[in-house]
């Protein structure tokens, strides 16, 4: 064989015409170099170690700080190659540090896993801030599991006003988060459990939360000046499957801009603590935001509304969709309030007694749909207004009303 050459950091043989098979052998080495040059590494964190060692992120010599592991993972993105993959495994314990993940301008696969977010063998870190970089051509896939983020990181000192923050840039490419068994706690003097900001730019942002994810104020008491929202979504889409959202003397959820909130089998509630009663909406939407609720329970405080949307429908965005929405009013009289022209598309919406939720919309912004032949009792305000017994199903009532409209109009409904 001829002289060795450097290929992506690997010394491989340089084939010559006189060396039969040399070119094929070199190509095999190049394929191996291509595989190994895709950066992939796992960094370990454990701040419970009492022995003395030089931390390097390995299993035997883990980092003592989560931020050190994040910095090591991000440093991989400074090298060559278009795709970077990095994982961080954090041992049980409390990590009192504010964390920052400055996402690189390249395709980046990143995972941050703890030992659990519940009682016992759990991992609690300080607040975390994911900063989206400029660059429309890159994408980031972020997996976070079995860990809690708290504005005070389990101590009496607040490190930030948001437990889990995504800071937008003007052109952030494509970024998707997967949250599994993640808890975001904001203390009573903070602002949000989770906040996704909006820089008014382009790019897709999606956050997927499972049924073990909790976004809330971590306090059980409060003063009259406290106002902590569980989730504020100013940008992108958040999908919650069985996820819990709690506000402390503030809405559990706020959605703005053209963001999309989609909850299925989820629960949201406004907590008051010990400071006394006040009317607070459970979900507040504005601008052209979209809020979708399927088999979800929402609980406002006192006479607050279940959902208020102060924005308008622009032909595409600015909607509230609800099917099998349940509201726990605790004796209050809140309902669905869309005063400025947001569009309501809804099926069954009931409170804990089974009564239909009151709906206030700016006409003609209301569109109500029920499943065909749904067996929902229908009682006329004045049974004497019907020439025969009052209909007992919505479909019967609609059919009879439609027939009356045709008769009065003298032809088909236009």
Secondary structure, 3 states (H helix, E strand, C coil): CCCEEEECCEEEECCCCCCCCHHHHHHHHHHHHHHHHCEEEEEEECCCCCCCCCCCCCCCCCECCHHHHHHHHHHHHHCCCCEEEEEEEECCEEECCCEEEECCCCEEEEEEECCCCCCCCCEEECCEEEECCCCCCCEEEEEEEEEEEECCCCCCCCCCCEEEEEECCCEEEEEEEEEEEEEEEECCCCCEEEEECCCCCEEEEEEEECCCCEEEECCCCCCCCCCEEEEEECCCEEEEECCEEEEECCCCEEECCCCEEEEECCEEEEECCCCCCCCECCEEECCCCEEEEECCEEECECCCCCEEECCCCCCCCCEEEEECEEECCCCCCCCEEECCCCEEEECCEEECCCCECCEEECCCCEEECCCCCCCCCCCCCCHHHCCCCCCCCHHHHHHHHHHHHHHHHCCCCC
